Amino acid sequence: MSDGFLFLDDYVTLESETRSQSQKEVVLKRVTLIFALLLGMELIYQFCIVPCLPLNEVRITTIQGYSRDALLRIAGIDESMSYITLNSDKVSQSLSSIPLVESVAITKHFPNSVDIVLKERTAVAISLAKVSDKLVPIYIDREGVVFKIGGAHHGALPLISGLVFDQVVPGMKLPVHLKNFFASLEMVEKTNPALLQTISEVRLQQKAYGGYELIVYPSNYMGRVRLGSELNEDVLRYMMLVLDVLASRGIQTDEIDFRTGTISYRTKEASSG
């Protein structure tokens, strides 16, 4: 080949190279198109089809007295339930109807699994109620919910008396004005459980014009202690301090009154303050 001239052999070689390059581009485009189609089909399957298929996995925490299958039946989850058809609010509402359940947390994992975490109620106190002409223990949680009737409980819980029941059923809520009282029992149980164990009984005494007062019966002291409507760690510490002082002086009381700023007590012979 000389300057400005292209011989036949060179032309044929150039044309062959151009044709080969063009064929490679066609093959590459086809391969790219196939991969794009496969990817598109996979995305359609994962995002449009799988969520409509039956759930691949349902993880649910079990609670006392209920098997996994029983909980799923109550939740309304069967073998045909899918990610799309599972209604979290409805499932939560169904499981919350179980008296023993305090809260329900549902987490849906796209595209085909779900986690359901149930939190059980914990008793902060017990009371006694007549059921079928028998006096049985009832268990009350921090929200004032009677979630269990009868059965044994392992652990020390204060006995709450003075509650009036027309009928006792699991899941019933005690009057709302008592909620703070049961919440305070839980707080003492968390911060100083030993202090709470010094109480054998707390009587709720209704006031004539609404509200209530607390009458506390200490475990290791004779007599009773009248408080206001508040029961917390500070009140209990102060109460036990006064009881220790009186006991150290040999004073046995029938009743001590903490309702006013001045502590007064009553013995079998006389009253003092």
Buried (B, 14 or more C-beta within 10 A) or exposed (E): EEEEEEEEEEEEEEEEEEEEEEEEEEEEEEEEEEEEEEEEEEEEEEEEEBBEBEBEEBEBBEBEEBEEEEBBEBBBBEEEBBBBEBEBEEBBEBBBEBBBBBEBEBEBEEBBBBBBEBEBBEBBBBBBBEBEEEEBBBBBBBBBBBBBBEEEEEEBBBBBBBBEBEEBEBBBEBEEEBBEBBBBBBBBBEEBEEBBBBBBBBBBEEEEEEEBBBBBBBEEBEBBBBBEBEBEBEBBEEBBEBBEEBBEEEEEBEBBBBEEEEBBBBBEEEEEE
